[in-house]
Structure formats: C-alpha cells, structure tokens
Amino acid sequence: MLYRHSYYCVTRSIHNGQQLYQEEECYLILSEDKITTDRNVFDLKHVFDMSYKDTVGLYGFLYLHTNKGVFSYNVKHAPDELIQIFHSLK
C-alpha cells in the first residue's frame, strides 16, 4: 500500500415520512499496481487519470478516469498527495 484516502458513501432513506442520510466512511487504497475501493479494484494500467473538483459544500469529488468510465467519490479532504503519488506511478 502506497497511500490510503478516505471517501464517503452517502445513502438516503425515508423513515416515518422523514428523509434520512447515512454516511459511511470507506477507503481508496493506492498500491503499486492497483487502486482498491469498497466496490471495485482497478488495475493501474486501466486508470488513465485521477482528478479532483472542490465544491462549496461538505464534499469535494475525486474522479477516477478508467477504461470502464469515470468513477466519482465524495471526499472531505483534498486528495492532493494521492493524486501526486498516482501521477508519479504513471
């Protein structure tokens, strides 16, 4: 493992007429040859780029640009070091 960065899965539900949000902390793990999330494993050769979009709200967005499309992850802290390490591997 070269680097680990937290991201958040937010699920919405309705209970007794109220909309509820549940936040679960997960981790994106960068290794020498792959990136692992709670739902996916990407070979680094299939990840073309990684980018970040800051927002005014609670979350920013980390994007993985892969051969299977763009995957987005809600992050609370800028993943600058993660992106820098990723680019050094490419």
N, C-alpha and C positions, 0 to 999 in steps of 0.2 A: 504494500500500500504506500503510495507516494503522498496522497492528500485525501482528506475527508471533509466534505462541506455539507452542512445541514440544509434541508429544504422541507417544505411543509405541505402535507396533503390536507385539504380542507373539504369536508363533506357537509352537505346541507340536509336537514331533515325537518319534518313538521310533526310536532307533538302537541296535542291539545290546542290546535289552531295557532301555535307559535312556531315561527321558523327558528331552528337551532343550527348552530355551526359547531362542528367538532374539528379541532386542529390536531394533526398527528405529525410529530417530528420524525423525519426519515433522513437517510444519509446517501449522498452521492459519493462513491469511492473511486478515486482515480488510481489505477495501477499502471505498471509499465506497458501492459498490452491490452487493457480493457477499462471500461467505465461501468460500474455496477450501481443500479438503483434498486429500490424495493420491488420493482416490477420488471426491470429489463437489465440485460447485460449486452453491452455494445463492444465489439472488437474495435480497438483504436483505429485500425485501417478503414473502418466503416464510419468513423466520425470525422467529418470534413472540417468542422469549425465549432467553436463554442463562443457565445456572446452573451451580453448582459444588458438589460434595459431597466434603469432605475425608474421608479414611479413616486408620486407624491404620497400614496397610501402606505399601508403596513408592509406590503410585499413588493419586491422587485422581481424581475423574471430572468431566469437563466435559461438560455436556449442551447440545445444540442442539435447541430445540423448533421444529419446522418443519411445513409443511403436509403433509409426507410421513412424519411421525412424529418420534420423538425419537432422535437420534443421540448416542452416547456416545463419549468419547475419554479414554484413560488419560493423565494428566498428572502430572509430578513436582513441579511448582511451581504454586502457586495462581494462576489466571488473572485476578486482581482487576482489573488495568489493562485487559486485553482486554474484560472484561465492562463495565467503566465506559465505555470508548470505544464499545462496541456500543450501550449504552443511550443514550448522548448522540446517536447517529445516529437512534434511533427516536423 
